[in-house]
Amino acid sequence: MEDLPKGLASSNASRIAKRLRSVSGGRILDVATAGGGFIDTLMKTLKDYDSFVGIDYCASAASKKEMESAKKRFEGKPVRFLEMNAENLEFEDESFGTVCMSHSLHHLGKMDRVLVEMKRVLKSGGNFILQECYCDGDQTEAQKADELEHEWEARIDSLLGVTHNKTLTKQRIMDIGSSLNLRGLEVFDSTHPVDCLFCKRKYECEDPKNQATFHNSIKDIDNAIKRIENYSDLEIRNRLKEEGERIKETIAESGSASASYLFIIGRT
Ligand SMILES: C[S@@+](CC[C@H](N)C(=O)[O-])C[C@H]1O[C@@H](n2cnc3c(N)ncnc32)[C@H](O)[C@@H]1O
């Protein structure tokens, strides 16, 4: 892929992009879409597609806002965003040519139920695409710092009543992929933070201490601290704040880079 930033040639991102270039998506459902980030990726990589529907149950005020801004961002494009619980997809059986979910398995309260629903609405012979970051394996110090931040934020979400489980292990994600009983199952292991895929300016530099990545992580931690400002248990609040400050120091030392992830694709 000629437009991949330098350095990506050694990672699997280019193989994933190449695989996506052979997929005709048809009508595509992106489950737990948040701000439609994965729709963006698919639009830029798929061989062709008809339209997208992005659904999210928007459990928090922040995710409602994210969906609203996604609606504006995709204005004029064949994309619809709907507030919906993935446990009960309000679509006919076999009504999509592709169903996908990105980095959301560990956000689901009833994962099995959601996966059954995704298969139900997928046409026979349709594409099932799953990508999910993992917590183990051989990751850099910068990726480990990101995982530390992620786990800390997951605890904050859980305290505030938003489901956010620990990131899954690579083996667990592979087991989930196998349990889907897809035909022609392919699993790609990214060895590189996905952020670099399309961003030409901010993430051009491969250094995990690159200023844009660093400032984004610090901003995320500060926002999470703000979210627990009114949490009733002072002791827990203070402990989480202290942990947040320590994670900032770790990030200042090692930098921060997105965790590695598995990309799984197969057909029903
Ligand atoms: C990490 S975000 C998704 C990121 C997005 N897919 C991307 O790749 O840019 C996880 C999302 O899962 C959504 N979610 C969790 N459980 C859900 C459910 N049962 N139904 C719909 N959305 C759900 C959350 O609201 C949140 O927006």
The ligand as an SDF file (V2000), in Angstrom:
LIG
                    3D

 27 29  0  0  0  0  0  0  0  0999 V2000
  -13.7840    1.0740   22.4390 C   0  0  0  0  0  0  0  0  0  0  0  0
  -15.3500    1.5970   21.9710 S   0  0  0  0  0  0  0  0  0  0  0  0
  -15.4930    1.1560   20.2780 C   0  0  0  0  0  0  0  0  0  0  0  0
  -14.4590    1.6660   19.3420 C   0  0  0  0  0  0  0  0  0  0  0  0
  -14.8470    1.6230   17.8800 C   0  0  0  0  0  0  0  0  0  0  0  0
  -15.4350    0.3700   17.4860 N   0  0  0  0  0  0  0  0  0  0  0  0
  -13.6180    1.8820   17.0250 C   0  0  0  0  0  0  0  0  0  0  0  0
  -13.0050    0.9270   16.5360 O   0  0  0  0  0  0  0  0  0  0  0  0
  -13.2670    3.0590   16.8610 O   0  0  0  0  0  0  0  0  0  0  0  0
  -16.4370    0.4450   22.7160 C   0  0  0  0  0  0  0  0  0  0  0  0
  -17.9050    0.7680   22.4590 C   0  0  0  0  0  0  0  0  0  0  0  0
  -18.7200   -0.3640   22.7880 O   0  0  0  0  0  0  0  0  0  0  0  0
  -20.0130    0.1280   23.0520 C   0  0  0  0  0  0  0  0  0  0  0  0
  -20.8450   -0.9560   23.6130 N   0  0  0  0  0  0  0  0  0  0  0  0
  -20.5760   -1.7250   24.6840 C   0  0  0  0  0  0  0  0  0  0  0  0
  -21.5790   -2.6090   24.8780 N   0  0  0  0  0  0  0  0  0  0  0  0
  -22.4830   -2.4090   23.8990 C   0  0  0  0  0  0  0  0  0  0  0  0
  -23.7300   -3.0090   23.5630 C   0  0  0  0  0  0  0  0  0  0  0  0
  -24.2500   -4.0160   24.2890 N   0  0  0  0  0  0  0  0  0  0  0  0
  -24.4070   -2.5500   22.4920 N   0  0  0  0  0  0  0  0  0  0  0  0
  -23.9050   -1.5330   21.7440 C   0  0  0  0  0  0  0  0  0  0  0  0
  -22.7380   -0.9170   22.0120 N   0  0  0  0  0  0  0  0  0  0  0  0
  -22.0250   -1.3490   23.0770 C   0  0  0  0  0  0  0  0  0  0  0  0
  -19.7030    1.2810   23.9950 C   0  0  0  0  0  0  0  0  0  0  0  0
  -20.7890    2.1740   24.1260 O   0  0  0  0  0  0  0  0  0  0  0  0
  -18.4700    1.9070   23.3260 C   0  0  0  0  0  0  0  0  0  0  0  0
  -18.8150    2.9980   22.5050 O   0  0  0  0  0  0  0  0  0  0  0  0
  1  2  1  0
  2  3  1  0
  2 10  1  0
  3  4  1  0
  4  5  1  0
  5  6  1  0
  5  7  1  0
  7  8  2  0
  7  9  1  0
 10 11  1  0
 11 12  1  0
 11 26  1  0
 12 13  1  0
 13 14  1  0
 13 24  1  0
 14 15  1  0
 14 23  1  0
 15 16  2  0
 16 17  1  0
 17 18  1  0
 17 23  2  0
 18 19  1  0
 18 20  2  0
 20 21  1  0
 21 22  2  0
 22 23  1  0
 24 25  1  0
 24 26  1  0
 26 27  1  0
M  CHG  2   2   1   9  -1
M  END
$$$$
